Amino acid sequence: DIAANPYDIKIVELDAAMLPRSLAGKQLDLAVINSNFALAANLKPTRDAIFVEDKNSPFANIIAVRPDELNQPKMKALAKAMTSPEMKQFIEKKYDGAIVPAF
């Protein structure tokens, strides 16, 4: 929620998938775009953004499981694989800073 707007910026709510197209079509001066939509629109957050959240963002994606599945061997294996040095290297190489490992 917006608590104040001291610069009197006109704020328009749009569907997330519409943001890259609206920005490219100059219907917007700026947009807050999720990385998946930015990447799909051939935007490169490390080049095209004025701000990118870092690995300490409280909005990092998580993998959630039901409490009764938490200690299952397959879930422990998944958690280990998803937080491995190899996964970190894969994310860094594939997304070139557009998505950062939060582990």
N, CA and C atoms as a LAMMPS dump frame, in Angstrom:
ITEM: TIMESTEP
0
ITEM: NUMBER OF ATOMS
309
ITEM: BOX BOUNDS ff ff ff
-5.0000000000000000e+02 5.0000000000000000e+02
-5.0000000000000000e+02 5.0000000000000000e+02
-5.0000000000000000e+02 5.0000000000000000e+02
ITEM: ATOMS id mol type element x y z
1 1 1 N 0.83 -1.179 0
2 1 2 C 0 0 0
3 1 3 C 0.879 1.249 0
4 2 1 N 0.424 2.238 -0.667
5 2 2 C 1.163 3.495 -0.763
6 2 3 C 0.735 4.393 0.391
7 3 1 N 1.691 4.761 1.236
8 3 2 C 1.389 5.585 2.402
9 3 3 C 1.414 7.073 2.059
10 4 1 N 2.253 7.468 1.111
11 4 2 C 2.365 8.878 0.729
12 4 3 C 2.862 8.962 -0.708
13 5 1 N 2.582 10.088 -1.345
14 5 2 C 3.022 10.32 -2.72
15 5 3 C 3.468 11.782 -2.825
16 6 1 N 4.59 12.14 -2.173
17 6 2 C 4.994 13.545 -2.095
18 6 3 C 5.367 14.172 -3.437
19 7 1 N 5.661 13.366 -4.452
20 7 2 C 6.026 13.905 -5.76
21 7 3 C 4.851 13.893 -6.73
22 8 1 N 3.68 13.551 -6.231
23 8 2 C 2.452 13.538 -7.034
24 8 3 C 2.613 12.703 -8.309
25 9 1 N 3.216 11.534 -8.152
26 9 2 C 3.399 10.614 -9.273
27 9 3 C 2.078 9.924 -9.56
28 10 1 N 1.71 9.849 -10.822
29 10 2 C 0.499 9.125 -11.203
30 10 3 C 0.832 7.634 -11.182
31 11 1 N 0.168 6.897 -10.317
32 11 2 C 0.43 5.472 -10.146
33 11 3 C -0.743 4.699 -10.728
34 12 1 N -0.422 3.779 -11.635
35 12 2 C -1.442 2.988 -12.323
36 12 3 C -1.181 1.516 -12.026
37 13 1 N -2.207 0.801 -11.613
38 13 2 C -2.073 -0.628 -11.362
39 13 3 C -2.388 -1.383 -12.642
40 14 1 N -1.457 -2.227 -13.067
41 14 2 C -1.633 -3.048 -14.266
42 14 3 C -1.306 -4.497 -13.942
43 15 1 N -1.832 -5.395 -14.742
44 15 2 C -1.462 -6.797 -14.639
45 15 3 C 0.035 -6.914 -14.908
46 16 1 N 0.718 -7.744 -14.127
47 16 2 C 2.178 -7.861 -14.235
48 16 3 C 2.651 -8.192 -15.645
49 17 1 N 1.909 -9.027 -16.352
50 17 2 C 2.312 -9.417 -17.709
51 17 3 C 2.232 -8.252 -18.694
52 18 1 N 1.461 -7.232 -18.385
53 18 2 C 1.299 -6.072 -19.277
54 18 3 C 2.413 -5.035 -19.117
55 19 1 N 3.128 -5.085 -18.021
56 19 2 C 4.093 -4.027 -17.719
57 19 3 C 5.211 -3.865 -18.747
58 20 1 N 5.9 -4.925 -19.161
59 20 2 C 6.971 -4.715 -20.138
60 20 3 C 6.473 -4.095 -21.444
61 21 1 N 5.341 -4.55 -21.932
62 21 2 C 4.786 -4.014 -23.18
63 21 3 C 4.382 -2.546 -23.006
64 22 1 N 3.782 -2.222 -21.871
65 22 2 C 3.372 -0.84 -21.62
66 22 3 C 4.574 0.079 -21.488
67 23 1 N 5.646 -0.424 -20.897
68 23 2 C 6.865 0.373 -20.774
69 23 3 C 7.512 0.581 -22.139
70 24 1 N 7.6 -0.479 -22.93
71 24 2 C 8.194 -0.381 -24.269
72 24 3 C 7.372 0.521 -25.176
73 25 1 N 6.059 0.511 -25.002
74 25 2 C 5.173 1.339 -25.82
75 25 3 C 5.075 2.772 -25.34
76 26 1 N 5.889 3.1 -24.355
77 26 2 C 5.966 4.455 -23.788
78 26 3 C 4.646 4.921 -23.194
79 27 1 N 3.846 3.953 -22.73
80 27 2 C 2.618 4.289 -22.015
81 27 3 C 2.915 4.554 -20.543
82 28 1 N 4.109 4.151 -20.119
83 28 2 C 4.562 4.343 -18.744
84 28 3 C 5.95 4.957 -18.758
85 29 1 N 6.254 5.725 -17.73
86 29 2 C 7.608 6.256 -17.578
87 29 3 C 8.5 5.291 -16.804
88 30 1 N 7.908 4.517 -15.918
89 30 2 C 8.639 3.503 -15.175
90 30 3 C 7.669 2.426 -14.742
91 31 1 N 8.215 1.268 -14.396
92 31 2 C 7.385 0.147 -13.961
93 31 3 C 8.178 -0.716 -12.995
94 32 1 N 7.479 -1.342 -12.088
95 32 2 C 8.06 -2.345 -11.203
96 32 3 C 7.683 -3.687 -11.816
97 33 1 N 8.679 -4.394 -12.361
98 33 2 C 8.42 -5.603 -13.151
99 33 3 C 9.091 -6.805 -12.495
100 34 1 N 8.331 -7.876 -12.325
101 34 2 C 8.898 -9.127 -11.822
102 34 3 C 9.927 -9.639 -12.828
103 35 1 N 10.974 -10.277 -12.32
104 35 2 C 12.058 -10.745 -13.189
105 35 3 C 11.585 -11.67 -14.298
106 36 1 N 10.644 -12.561 -14.002
107 36 2 C 10.204 -13.497 -15.044
108 36 3 C 9.58 -12.76 -16.22
109 37 1 N 8.806 -11.709 -15.961
110 37 2 C 8.206 -10.935 -17.05
111 37 3 C 9.252 -10.074 -17.754
112 38 1 N 10.199 -9.543 -17.003
113 38 2 C 11.277 -8.755 -17.615
114 38 3 C 12.107 -9.624 -18.553
115 39 1 N 12.483 -10.806 -18.098
116 39 2 C 13.29 -11.7 -18.926
117 39 3 C 12.531 -12.147 -20.166
118 40 1 N 11.243 -12.435 -20.019
119 40 2 C 10.426 -12.857 -21.167
120 40 3 C 10.317 -11.747 -22.207
121 41 1 N 10.441 -10.497 -21.768
122 41 2 C 10.36 -9.351 -22.68
123 41 3 C 11.741 -8.913 -23.166
124 42 1 N 12.742 -9.753 -22.952
125 42 2 C 14.122 -9.457 -23.349
126 42 3 C 14.695 -8.227 -22.658
127 43 1 N 14.185 -7.929 -21.481
128 43 2 C 14.795 -6.894 -20.658
129 43 3 C 15.869 -7.569 -19.814
130 44 1 N 16.932 -6.865 -19.567
131 44 2 C 18.001 -7.393 -18.723
132 44 3 C 18.057 -6.509 -17.482
133 45 1 N 17.565 -7.025 -16.35
134 45 2 C 17.506 -6.186 -15.153
135 45 3 C 18.825 -5.529 -14.779
136 46 1 N 19.943 -6.202 -14.973
137 46 2 C 21.228 -5.588 -14.625
138 46 3 C 21.601 -4.451 -15.57
139 47 1 N 20.946 -4.363 -16.702
140 47 2 C 21.205 -3.291 -17.673
141 47 3 C 20.064 -2.274 -17.701
142 48 1 N 18.826 -2.746 -17.639
143 48 2 C 17.665 -1.896 -17.882
144 48 3 C 16.996 -1.349 -16.624
145 49 1 N 17.34 -1.874 -15.46
146 49 2 C 16.679 -1.453 -14.225
147 49 3 C 17.441 -0.323 -13.54
148 50 1 N 16.709 0.501 -12.814
149 50 2 C 17.357 1.519 -11.985
150 50 3 C 17.547 0.998 -10.564
151 51 1 N 16.886 -0.119 -10.246
152 51 2 C 17.023 -0.754 -8.938
153 51 3 C 16.704 -2.232 -9.079
154 52 1 N 17.522 -3.077 -8.474
155 52 2 C 17.286 -4.522 -8.456
156 52 3 C 17.447 -4.987 -7.014
157 53 1 N 16.486 -5.771 -6.53
158 53 2 C 16.591 -6.296 -5.172
159 53 3 C 17.782 -7.243 -5.074
160 54 1 N 18.412 -7.259 -3.909
161 54 2 C 19.553 -8.152 -3.731
162 54 3 C 19.132 -9.439 -3.026
163 55 1 N 20.108 -10.271 -2.716
164 55 2 C 19.806 -11.579 -2.134
165 55 3 C 19.186 -11.486 -0.746
166 56 1 N 19.245 -10.347 -0.107
167 56 2 C 18.659 -10.177 1.223
168 56 3 C 17.219 -9.688 1.178
169 57 1 N 16.645 -9.619 0.003
170 57 2 C 15.264 -9.159 -0.137
171 57 3 C 14.307 -10.073 0.633
172 58 1 N 13.35 -9.487 1.337
173 58 2 C 12.349 -10.32 2.016
174 58 3 C 11.371 -10.959 1.031
175 59 1 N 11.51 -10.654 -0.242
176 59 2 C 10.589 -11.175 -1.253
177 59 3 C 11.198 -12.293 -2.092
178 60 1 N 12.25 -12.915 -1.602
179 60 2 C 12.862 -14.033 -2.322
180 60 3 C 11.85 -15.168 -2.457
181 61 1 N 11.903 -15.854 -3.578
182 61 2 C 11.032 -17.015 -3.765
183 61 3 C 11.467 -18.134 -2.832
184 62 1 N 10.493 -18.905 -2.396
185 62 2 C 10.78 -20.028 -1.508
186 62 3 C 10.146 -21.297 -2.068
187 63 1 N 10.638 -22.421 -1.62
188 63 2 C 10.004 -23.706 -1.907
189 63 3 C 9.359 -24.14 -0.601
190 64 1 N 8.058 -24.294 -0.61
191 64 2 C 7.321 -24.664 0.6
192 64 3 C 6.745 -26.066 0.455
193 65 1 N 6.722 -26.777 1.557
194 65 2 C 6.123 -28.111 1.59
195 65 3 C 5.209 -28.195 2.81
196 66 1 N 4.346 -29.179 2.786
197 66 2 C 3.487 -29.41 3.946
198 66 3 C 4.355 -29.839 5.128
199 67 1 N 3.96 -29.487 6.347
200 67 2 C 4.764 -29.856 7.523
201 67 3 C 5.058 -31.352 7.615
202 68 1 N 4.115 -32.19 7.22
203 68 2 C 4.335 -33.636 7.32
204 68 3 C 5.341 -34.147 6.283
205 69 1 N 5.674 -33.342 5.287
206 69 2 C 6.651 -33.732 4.256
207 69 3 C 8.052 -33.182 4.542
208 70 1 N 8.142 -32.271 5.486
209 70 2 C 9.383 -31.53 5.718
210 70 3 C 10.604 -32.421 5.955
211 71 1 N 10.449 -33.466 6.716
212 71 2 C 11.596 -34.31 7.062
213 71 3 C 11.723 -35.556 6.202
214 72 1 N 10.991 -35.607 5.116
215 72 2 C 11.097 -36.741 4.204
216 72 3 C 12.458 -36.692 3.496
217 73 1 N 13.08 -37.837 3.268
218 73 2 C 14.39 -37.853 2.593
219 73 3 C 14.383 -37.13 1.245
220 74 1 N 13.308 -37.259 0.479
221 74 2 C 13.269 -36.591 -0.829
222 74 3 C 13.265 -35.073 -0.68
223 75 1 N 12.647 -34.56 0.378
224 75 2 C 12.63 -33.112 0.598
225 75 3 C 13.992 -32.625 1.07
226 76 1 N 14.637 -33.412 1.901
227 76 2 C 15.99 -33.05 2.344
228 76 3 C 16.952 -33.048 1.152
229 77 1 N 16.79 -34.022 0.264
230 77 2 C 17.632 -34.081 -0.94
231 77 3 C 17.364 -32.881 -1.844
232 78 1 N 16.095 -32.509 -1.984
233 78 2 C 15.745 -31.346 -2.802
234 78 3 C 16.343 -30.074 -2.212
235 79 1 N 16.202 -29.894 -0.898
236 79 2 C 16.758 -28.706 -0.242
237 79 3 C 18.274 -28.644 -0.422
238 80 1 N 18.927 -29.786 -0.299
239 80 2 C 20.386 -29.824 -0.472
240 80 3 C 20.772 -29.457 -1.904
241 81 1 N 20.054 -30.012 -2.874
242 81 2 C 20.352 -29.72 -4.285
243 81 3 C 20.087 -28.255 -4.619
244 82 1 N 18.996 -27.709 -4.106
245 82 2 C 18.615 -26.332 -4.442
246 82 3 C 19.514 -25.289 -3.799
247 83 1 N 20.259 -25.672 -2.768
248 83 2 C 21.156 -24.723 -2.1
249 83 3 C 22.626 -25.098 -2.28
250 84 1 N 22.899 -25.922 -3.26
251 84 2 C 24.27 -26.378 -3.504
252 84 3 C 25.094 -25.318 -4.24
253 85 1 N 26.409 -25.401 -4.143
254 85 2 C 27.265 -24.499 -4.922
255 85 3 C 27.011 -24.621 -6.426
256 86 1 N 26.684 -25.831 -6.88
257 86 2 C 26.404 -26.029 -8.308
258 86 3 C 25.143 -25.273 -8.737
259 87 1 N 24.108 -25.282 -7.879
260 87 2 C 22.879 -24.549 -8.195
261 87 3 C 23.154 -23.052 -8.205
262 88 1 N 23.924 -22.585 -7.244
263 88 2 C 24.278 -21.165 -7.203
264 88 3 C 25 -20.761 -8.483
265 89 1 N 25.963 -21.572 -8.898
266 89 2 C 26.716 -21.282 -10.124
267 89 3 C 25.796 -21.3 -11.348
268 90 1 N 24.877 -22.259 -11.406
269 90 2 C 23.932 -22.346 -12.517
270 90 3 C 23.075 -21.081 -12.599
271 91 1 N 22.524 -20.652 -11.469
272 91 2 C 21.67 -19.459 -11.438
273 91 3 C 22.468 -18.232 -11.878
274 92 1 N 23.658 -18.075 -11.34
275 92 2 C 24.48 -16.91 -11.685
276 92 3 C 24.832 -16.889 -13.166
277 93 1 N 25.143 -18.048 -13.731
278 93 2 C 25.513 -18.116 -15.147
279 93 3 C 24.299 -17.918 -16.05
280 94 1 N 23.215 -18.618 -15.758
281 94 2 C 22.03 -18.571 -16.623
282 94 3 C 21.356 -17.204 -16.612
283 95 1 N 21.252 -16.581 -15.437
284 95 2 C 20.476 -15.353 -15.315
285 95 3 C 21.32 -14.092 -15.239
286 96 1 N 22.635 -14.216 -15.199
287 96 2 C 23.553 -13.079 -15.3
288 96 3 C 23.147 -11.898 -14.419
289 97 1 N 22.795 -12.184 -13.161
290 97 2 C 22.453 -11.121 -12.227
291 97 3 C 20.996 -10.725 -12.217
292 98 1 N 20.204 -11.189 -13.182
293 98 2 C 18.776 -10.855 -13.215
294 98 3 C 18.036 -11.549 -12.08
295 99 1 N 18.492 -12.731 -11.737
296 99 2 C 17.972 -13.484 -10.601
297 99 3 C 19.186 -13.858 -9.775
298 100 1 N 19.104 -13.623 -8.472
299 100 2 C 20.25 -13.917 -7.616
300 100 3 C 19.888 -14.998 -6.606
301 101 1 N 20.812 -15.902 -6.336
302 101 2 C 20.552 -16.921 -5.326
303 101 3 C 20.409 -16.264 -3.952
304 102 1 N 19.383 -16.631 -3.232
305 102 2 C 19.143 -16.04 -1.908
306 102 3 C 19.565 -17.004 -0.802
307 103 1 N 20.531 -17.845 -1.096
308 103 2 C 21 -18.815 -0.091
309 103 3 C 22.506 -18.757 0.013
